[in-house]
């Protein structure tokens, strides 16, 4: 069969690249002081880093969002009680020791006495309890603070976290969302008071963010003194800035830039399988995807192998479930997906929908951000849906507005997905549980909620895997979303930059470890 959608998708991608090239030729005023004249030249003795972001952050408040770009800033501004070491074991950070009660219902953390916040005040147990309780109560991350009831102060240097039920992934959660800020913070957007190695200086929304090394950081002042984040949304301009030394490190690097970066001896291309996944999301609070017939038509229209090629340069892996295979208790490897790529069956379901809805045509809009990880799969999917009979438009908007619209349920169809900062299948509770703050499918399902709840209080790995298999079966039965792919994770940076984590699979690099 001749694939008209592929020709149209390629044409659209070429148009995107052409526009990107024209934008790059228009000038590049993305540079800043301290940049080198080339990606790897004349960097000896530098104490600054210009860090390229592919979009603006959503917030500097550590419990406001799980957005990947915002999390990059959180990693520098706020520390956590514990951290996973290179050996995979839990190591002290703001807490110097801890213990778990015999019934696994109380975690006790003994705090360091030498931690100073960015405002010069010492950290106390009040600050830790304040921060953890903010996370528990947060609309964005509260659902991920699995089974945590409250954090209480025992004395100035001790806190307890009380559980509603035991949960094996508590340390994973605390190392991800348990970021500690001062209880004296009154404005997170203009004056965040953190516990991390860098403190906030200024932000020019949509353009740049400046941090500086905190000279009272309890582990010692960072080697990199000035950390400048530069927001560059166009992929071609990003690579040009990297090659000219206007930025030293680029996160969320477009996979189409791989050959260019690898062909430049001054740069390093670093690629891993991303600890995350993309899926095609249907919003069930508006037509046509409030009807399962339309959702099933879209399910059968998707050629996942082609999405991997068109949306991810063939790098990464297609997925059968919403659980990456690398996450413990994932059913991905053994799961048999009920939907296959079948154009004729997709057309049949769409015709059934038209008859039932009493319409002659079905107009849909795919919402897409300016991030290649989501934009390119969306463009590829557009052609597939058009081939089976949908009238499709792709609306591209900035990343922050995109996620705000998705979380508000103000979309019909979108290529969304998630990263997995908490390495546990419970991470999807945040998106699929009916009352979660980030449940943007508007697919309220009591049985799905029941199974997700049961998985939270089950400790046996095989039993949990079976429960998450049931979760996926419900998602498929209701055609809630289409699991698409686990993309490659790529960053690019100056070959002179030392200390970059080679194994990082979630874009959350720690600049404190870097030097020239």
C-alpha positions as CSV (number, residue, x, y, z in Angstrom):
1,X,0.0,0.0,0.0
2,X,1.3,3.4,-0.9
3,X,1.7,5.4,2.3
4,X,0.5,8.9,1.5
5,X,0.7,9.8,5.2
6,X,4.5,9.1,5.1
7,X,5.0,11.4,2.1
8,X,3.0,14.2,3.8
9,X,4.8,13.7,7.1
10,X,8.2,14.0,5.4
11,X,7.1,17.1,3.6
12,X,6.0,18.7,6.9
13,X,9.3,17.7,8.5
14,X,11.2,19.2,5.7
15,X,9.2,22.4,6.0
16,X,10.0,22.5,9.7
17,X,13.7,22.1,9.0
18,X,13.6,24.8,6.3
19,X,12.0,27.3,8.7
20,X,14.5,26.4,11.4
21,X,17.4,27.0,9.0
22,X,15.9,30.4,8.0
23,X,15.6,31.3,11.7
24,X,19.2,30.4,12.3
25,X,20.4,32.6,9.5
26,X,18.5,35.5,10.9
27,X,21.1,36.1,13.6
28,X,21.8,34.3,16.8
29,X,22.0,36.8,19.6
30,X,21.8,33.8,22.1
31,X,25.4,34.2,23.3
32,X,26.5,35.5,26.6
33,X,29.6,36.5,28.5
34,X,32.1,33.8,29.2
35,X,31.3,31.7,26.0
36,X,34.3,30.3,24.1
37,X,34.9,31.0,20.4
38,X,34.2,27.3,19.6
39,X,32.6,24.2,21.1
40,X,35.9,22.9,22.6
41,X,38.4,25.7,22.3
42,X,40.0,28.1,24.9
43,X,38.0,26.8,27.9
44,X,40.9,26.3,30.4
45,X,40.3,28.2,33.6
46,X,36.7,29.0,33.0
47,X,34.3,29.0,36.0
48,X,31.1,29.5,34.1
49,X,28.7,27.3,32.1
50,X,26.1,28.4,29.6
51,X,23.4,25.7,29.7
52,X,21.0,25.5,26.7
53,X,17.4,24.7,27.5
54,X,15.0,23.7,24.7
55,X,12.1,25.6,26.3
56,X,11.3,27.8,29.3
57,X,10.7,26.4,32.7
58,X,7.2,26.3,34.2
59,X,8.1,27.4,37.7
60,X,10.9,27.6,40.3
61,X,8.6,26.1,42.9
62,X,9.8,22.5,43.5
63,X,6.3,21.1,44.0
64,X,4.6,23.0,41.2
65,X,5.3,20.6,38.3
66,X,7.0,17.4,37.2
67,X,8.1,19.1,33.9
68,X,11.5,17.9,32.8
69,X,12.9,21.4,32.0
70,X,11.8,22.8,35.4
71,X,13.3,19.8,37.1
72,X,16.8,20.7,35.7
73,X,16.6,23.9,37.7
74,X,15.3,22.1,40.8
75,X,18.3,19.8,40.7
76,X,20.6,22.8,41.2
77,X,18.5,24.8,43.7
78,X,17.2,22.2,46.1
79,X,18.8,19.2,47.8
80,X,16.9,16.1,49.2
81,X,17.3,14.1,52.3
82,X,19.0,11.2,50.6
83,X,20.5,10.4,47.2
84,X,21.2,7.2,45.2
85,X,24.9,6.7,44.9
86,X,26.9,5.4,41.9
87,X,26.7,1.9,43.4
88,X,22.9,2.1,43.5
89,X,22.8,2.3,47.3
90,X,21.1,5.1,49.2
91,X,23.5,7.7,50.6
92,X,23.1,10.7,53.0
93,X,22.5,14.2,51.7
94,X,20.6,16.6,54.0
95,X,20.0,13.6,56.3
96,X,23.1,12.1,57.9
97,X,21.3,8.9,58.9
98,X,17.8,7.3,59.0
99,X,15.9,4.2,60.1
100,X,12.6,2.5,59.3
101,X,10.3,1.1,62.0
102,X,9.6,-2.6,62.1
103,X,6.1,-2.2,60.8
104,X,7.4,0.0,58.0
105,X,5.0,2.8,58.9
106,X,7.5,5.4,60.2
107,X,10.7,6.7,58.6
108,X,13.0,8.7,60.9
109,X,15.6,11.0,59.5
110,X,18.4,12.6,61.5
111,X,19.5,15.8,59.8
112,X,22.9,17.4,59.3
113,X,23.6,20.4,61.5
114,X,25.7,22.3,59.0
115,X,23.2,23.0,56.2
116,X,22.6,26.7,55.4
117,X,19.9,28.0,53.1
118,X,20.5,30.6,50.4
119,X,19.2,33.3,52.8
120,X,21.9,32.5,55.3
121,X,19.7,30.8,57.9
122,X,20.4,27.2,59.1
123,X,18.2,24.4,58.1
124,X,16.0,22.9,60.9
125,X,13.5,20.1,61.1
126,X,10.7,22.7,60.6
127,X,12.0,23.4,57.1
128,X,12.2,19.8,56.2
129,X,8.7,19.0,57.5
130,X,7.4,22.1,55.7
131,X,8.9,21.0,52.4
132,X,7.8,17.3,52.5
133,X,4.3,18.3,53.6
134,X,4.1,20.8,50.7
135,X,4.9,17.9,48.3
136,X,2.3,15.6,49.9
137,X,-0.3,18.3,49.6
138,X,0.7,19.4,46.1
139,X,-1.7,19.0,43.2
140,X,1.3,18.3,40.9
141,X,3.3,15.7,42.8
142,X,1.1,14.8,45.8
143,X,-0.3,11.7,44.1
144,X,3.3,10.5,43.7
145,X,4.1,10.8,47.5
146,X,2.8,7.3,47.7
147,X,1.1,6.3,51.0
148,X,2.7,9.2,52.9
149,X,0.5,10.8,55.5
150,X,2.6,13.6,57.0
151,X,6.1,14.7,58.0
152,X,6.3,15.7,61.7
153,X,9.0,17.4,63.7
154,X,10.6,15.3,66.5
155,X,13.2,17.9,67.5
156,X,15.4,20.5,65.7
157,X,17.4,17.8,64.0
158,X,14.9,15.0,63.6
159,X,11.8,14.4,61.5
160,X,9.5,11.4,61.1
161,X,7.4,10.6,58.0
162,X,4.3,8.7,58.9
163,X,2.7,6.3,56.4
164,X,-0.9,5.4,55.7
165,X,0.4,2.0,54.5
166,X,3.9,0.6,53.7
167,X,5.4,1.3,50.4
168,X,8.7,-0.1,49.1
169,X,9.5,3.0,46.9
170,X,9.6,5.7,49.6
171,X,13.4,6.4,49.2
172,X,13.0,6.7,45.4
173,X,10.1,9.2,46.0
174,X,12.0,11.3,48.6
175,X,15.1,11.5,46.4
176,X,12.9,12.8,43.6
177,X,10.1,15.0,45.1
178,X,11.4,15.6,48.6
179,X,13.3,18.8,47.7
180,X,13.9,21.0,50.7
181,X,13.4,24.7,50.6
182,X,13.2,27.2,53.5
183,X,10.0,27.6,55.4
184,X,10.7,31.3,55.2
185,X,10.2,31.4,51.4
186,X,7.4,33.8,50.4
187,X,7.9,34.0,46.6
188,X,9.3,31.0,44.7
189,X,9.3,32.7,41.4
190,X,11.4,35.7,42.2
191,X,13.2,34.8,45.5
192,X,13.4,31.0,46.0
193,X,15.3,30.0,49.1
194,X,16.9,26.6,48.4
195,X,19.3,24.2,50.0
196,X,21.2,23.2,46.9
197,X,24.7,24.2,45.5
198,X,23.3,27.1,43.4
199,X,21.2,30.1,44.4
200,X,18.9,32.1,42.2
201,X,20.0,35.5,40.8
202,X,17.5,36.5,38.0
203,X,15.1,35.3,35.4
204,X,14.2,36.9,32.1
205,X,11.1,34.8,31.1
206,X,11.5,33.1,27.7
207,X,15.2,34.1,27.5
208,X,17.5,33.2,30.4
209,X,17.9,32.3,34.0
210,X,21.0,33.0,36.1
211,X,22.2,31.1,39.1
212,X,25.4,31.5,41.1
213,X,27.4,29.0,43.2
214,X,26.4,29.2,46.9
215,X,29.5,29.9,48.9
216,X,28.1,28.3,52.1
217,X,27.0,25.1,50.5
218,X,27.6,22.3,53.1
219,X,29.5,20.1,50.7
220,X,31.8,22.9,49.6
221,X,31.4,25.6,46.9
222,X,30.9,24.4,43.4
223,X,33.8,24.7,40.9
224,X,31.4,26.2,38.3
225,X,30.6,29.6,39.8
226,X,28.2,31.2,37.2
227,X,25.5,29.0,35.8
228,X,23.6,30.7,33.0
229,X,20.6,28.9,31.4
230,X,19.8,30.1,27.9
231,X,16.4,29.3,26.3
232,X,16.7,28.4,22.6
233,X,13.6,26.7,21.2
234,X,14.7,26.2,17.6
235,X,16.7,23.0,17.0
236,X,18.9,24.4,14.3
237,X,19.7,27.5,16.3
238,X,20.5,25.3,19.3
239,X,23.2,23.4,17.4
240,X,24.6,26.5,15.9
241,X,24.9,28.1,19.3
242,X,26.7,25.0,20.6
243,X,29.1,24.9,17.7
244,X,29.9,28.6,18.2
245,X,30.5,28.2,21.9
246,X,27.5,30.4,22.8
247,X,26.3,27.5,24.9
248,X,28.4,24.7,26.4
249,X,25.7,22.1,27.1
250,X,22.4,21.4,25.4
251,X,19.6,19.4,27.0
252,X,16.8,17.6,25.0
253,X,19.0,17.7,21.9
254,X,17.1,17.0,18.7
255,X,17.9,13.5,17.5
256,X,18.3,14.8,13.9
257,X,21.4,16.6,15.1
258,X,23.3,13.4,15.9
259,X,25.4,13.3,12.7
260,X,26.3,17.0,13.0
261,X,27.4,16.8,16.6
262,X,29.3,13.5,16.2
263,X,31.1,15.1,13.2
264,X,32.4,18.0,15.3
265,X,35.6,17.1,17.3
266,X,34.9,19.9,19.7
267,X,31.6,18.4,20.8
268,X,30.3,15.2,22.6
269,X,27.0,13.5,21.7
270,X,25.6,11.5,24.6
271,X,22.7,9.2,24.0
272,X,20.9,6.7,26.3
273,X,17.4,5.1,26.2
274,X,15.2,7.7,28.0
275,X,13.6,6.6,31.2
276,X,10.3,7.8,29.9
277,X,7.7,7.2,27.2
278,X,5.4,8.9,24.7
279,X,1.7,8.0,24.2
280,X,-1.1,9.4,22.1
281,X,-3.6,10.9,24.5
282,X,-7.4,11.2,23.9
283,X,-9.3,13.8,25.9
284,X,-12.6,12.2,26.8
285,X,-14.4,15.4,27.8
286,X,-15.2,16.5,24.2
287,X,-16.0,15.0,20.8
288,X,-15.0,12.9,19.0
289,X,-12.9,11.1,21.7
290,X,-15.7,11.0,24.2
291,X,-16.8,8.0,22.1
292,X,-14.8,4.8,22.2
293,X,-15.5,4.2,18.5
294,X,-13.4,7.2,17.6
295,X,-10.7,6.2,20.1
296,X,-10.5,2.7,18.6
297,X,-10.3,4.1,15.1
298,X,-7.3,6.1,16.1
299,X,-5.8,3.0,17.9
300,X,-5.8,1.0,14.7
301,X,-4.5,3.9,12.6
302,X,-1.1,4.1,14.3
303,X,1.9,2.4,12.8
304,X,4.3,2.4,15.8
305,X,7.4,1.4,13.8
306,X,6.8,4.3,11.5
307,X,6.3,6.7,14.5
308,X,9.7,5.6,15.8
309,X,11.3,6.4,12.5
310,X,9.4,9.7,11.8
311,X,9.2,10.9,15.4
312,X,12.5,9.7,16.9
313,X,14.9,9.2,14.0
314,X,14.6,5.4,14.5
315,X,16.3,5.8,17.9
316,X,14.7,4.3,21.0
317,X,12.0,1.5,21.1
318,X,8.3,1.1,20.4
319,X,6.1,0.2,23.4
320,X,3.2,-2.1,24.0
321,X,2.3,-0.6,27.4
322,X,2.6,2.6,29.4
323,X,5.3,1.1,31.6
324,X,8.9,1.2,30.3
325,X,10.6,-2.2,30.5
326,X,13.4,-0.9,32.6
327,X,11.0,0.1,35.5
328,X,10.7,-2.6,38.2
329,X,7.4,-4.7,37.9
330,X,6.7,-3.5,34.4
331,X,4.6,-5.9,32.2
332,X,6.1,-4.5,29.0
333,X,8.2,-7.4,27.9
334,X,5.5,-10.1,28.3
335,X,2.4,-8.1,27.3
336,X,0.4,-8.9,24.2
337,X,-1.2,-5.8,22.8
338,X,-4.7,-6.1,21.4
339,X,-4.3,-3.4,18.8
340,X,-2.3,-3.7,15.6
341,X,-1.7,-1.3,12.7
342,X,-4.8,-2.0,10.5
343,X,-6.0,0.8,8.2
344,X,-9.2,-1.0,7.1
345,X,-10.2,-1.7,10.7
346,X,-9.5,1.9,11.6
347,X,-11.8,3.1,8.8
348,X,-14.5,0.7,9.9
349,X,-14.5,2.1,13.4
350,X,-14.5,5.7,12.1
351,X,-17.5,5.0,9.9
352,X,-19.3,3.4,12.9
353,X,-18.6,6.6,14.9
354,X,-19.9,8.8,12.1
355,X,-23.1,6.9,11.9
356,X,-23.6,6.9,15.6
357,X,-22.8,10.6,16.0
358,X,-24.7,11.6,12.9
359,X,-21.8,13.4,11.3
360,X,-20.4,13.3,7.8
361,X,-16.8,14.2,8.8
362,X,-14.6,14.2,11.9
363,X,-12.4,17.2,12.4
364,X,-9.6,16.9,15.0
365,X,-6.7,19.0,16.2
366,X,-3.5,17.5,17.6
367,X,-1.9,19.8,20.2
368,X,1.9,19.8,20.0
369,X,4.7,21.7,21.8
370,X,7.8,23.1,20.3
371,X,9.8,20.2,21.7
372,X,11.0,17.6,19.1
373,X,10.3,14.7,21.5
374,X,6.6,15.5,21.1
375,X,6.3,17.6,18.0
376,X,7.9,15.1,15.5
377,X,5.7,12.1,16.6
378,X,2.7,14.4,16.4
379,X,3.5,15.4,12.8
380,X,4.0,11.7,11.9
381,X,0.7,10.6,13.6
382,X,-1.2,13.4,11.8
383,X,-0.6,11.7,8.4
384,X,-1.7,8.3,9.7
385,X,-5.0,9.7,11.1
386,X,-5.7,11.5,7.9
387,X,-5.2,8.4,5.9
388,X,-8.0,6.6,7.7
389,X,-10.4,9.5,7.3
390,X,-9.9,12.0,10.1
391,X,-9.6,15.7,9.0
392,X,-6.5,16.6,11.0
393,X,-4.7,19.8,12.0
394,X,-1.6,20.0,14.2
395,X,-1.5,23.1,16.4
396,X,2.1,23.9,17.6
397,X,2.4,26.1,20.7
398,X,5.2,26.8,23.3
399,X,5.9,24.0,25.8
400,X,4.6,25.8,28.9
401,X,1.3,26.7,27.3
402,X,1.0,23.2,25.8
403,X,1.3,21.5,29.2
404,X,-1.1,24.0,30.8
405,X,-3.7,23.2,28.1
406,X,-3.2,19.5,28.5
407,X,-3.5,19.5,32.3
408,X,-6.7,21.6,32.0
409,X,-8.2,19.1,29.5
410,X,-8.3,21.8,26.8
411,X,-7.3,19.6,23.9
412,X,-8.7,16.8,21.7
413,X,-5.6,14.8,20.9
414,X,-2.0,15.2,21.9
415,X,1.3,13.3,21.9
416,X,2.1,13.4,25.6
417,X,4.0,11.1,28.0
418,X,6.1,11.2,31.0
419,X,9.6,10.8,32.4
420,X,10.1,8.4,35.3
421,X,12.1,10.3,37.9
422,X,10.6,7.8,40.5
423,X,11.8,4.4,39.2
424,X,8.6,2.5,40.0
425,X,5.5,1.6,38.1
426,X,3.5,3.6,40.6
427,X,4.7,6.7,38.7
428,X,1.8,6.3,36.3
429,X,-0.7,6.7,39.2
430,X,-0.2,10.4,38.7
431,X,-1.6,10.3,35.2
432,X,-4.2,7.5,35.2
433,X,-5.9,7.8,38.7
434,X,-9.2,9.7,38.4
435,X,-8.5,12.3,41.1
436,X,-4.8,12.8,40.5
437,X,-3.8,16.4,39.8
438,X,-2.3,15.4,36.4
439,X,-5.1,13.1,35.1
440,X,-5.5,14.8,31.8
441,X,-7.3,12.0,29.9
442,X,-10.6,12.8,31.7
443,X,-11.1,9.0,31.7
444,X,-12.6,8.4,35.1
445,X,-12.7,4.7,35.7
446,X,-13.4,3.1,39.1
447,X,-11.9,-0.2,38.3
448,X,-8.7,1.3,37.0
449,X,-8.5,3.3,40.3
450,X,-9.1,0.2,42.4
451,X,-6.3,-1.7,40.7
452,X,-3.8,1.2,41.0
453,X,-4.7,1.5,44.7
454,X,-4.1,-2.2,45.2
455,X,-0.7,-2.1,43.5
456,X,0.3,0.6,46.0
457,X,-0.2,-1.6,49.0
458,X,1.2,-4.8,47.5
459,X,4.8,-5.6,48.1
460,X,5.4,-8.9,46.2
461,X,7.1,-8.0,42.8
462,X,5.2,-10.7,40.8
463,X,1.9,-9.7,42.3
464,X,2.6,-6.1,41.5
465,X,3.5,-7.0,37.9
466,X,0.2,-8.8,37.5
467,X,-1.7,-5.8,38.8
468,X,0.1,-3.5,36.4
469,X,-0.8,-5.9,33.6
470,X,-4.4,-5.5,34.7
471,X,-3.9,-1.7,34.6
472,X,-2.8,-1.9,31.0
473,X,-5.6,-4.2,30.0
474,X,-8.1,-1.7,31.3
475,X,-6.3,1.1,29.5
476,X,-6.6,-1.0,26.3
477,X,-10.2,-2.0,26.9
478,X,-11.2,1.6,27.2
479,X,-8.8,2.8,24.5
480,X,-7.6,5.5,26.9
481,X,-4.3,6.1,25.1
482,X,-2.0,4.6,22.5
483,X,1.5,3.7,23.9
484,X,3.9,4.8,21.3
485,X,7.6,4.7,22.1
486,X,10.4,5.0,24.6
487,X,12.6,7.6,22.9
488,X,16.3,8.1,23.0
489,X,17.7,10.6,25.5
490,X,20.3,12.9,23.9
491,X,22.4,15.8,25.2
492,X,25.4,17.5,23.5
493,X,28.2,19.5,25.1
494,X,31.6,20.8,24.8
495,X,34.4,18.2,24.7
496,X,36.3,20.3,27.3
497,X,33.5,20.0,29.9
498,X,34.4,17.4,32.6
499,X,32.3,15.5,35.1
500,X,29.1,15.1,33.0
501,X,27.2,12.0,34.1
502,X,27.5,9.5,31.3
503,X,24.7,7.2,32.5
504,X,22.0,9.9,33.1
505,X,18.8,8.7,31.4
506,X,16.4,11.4,32.5
507,X,18.1,14.8,31.7
508,X,18.6,15.6,35.3
509,X,22.3,16.5,35.3
510,X,24.0,17.9,38.5
511,X,26.2,20.8,37.5
512,X,28.0,20.7,40.9
513,X,30.0,17.8,39.6
514,X,31.2,19.7,36.5
515,X,34.4,21.6,35.8
516,X,36.6,22.7,32.8
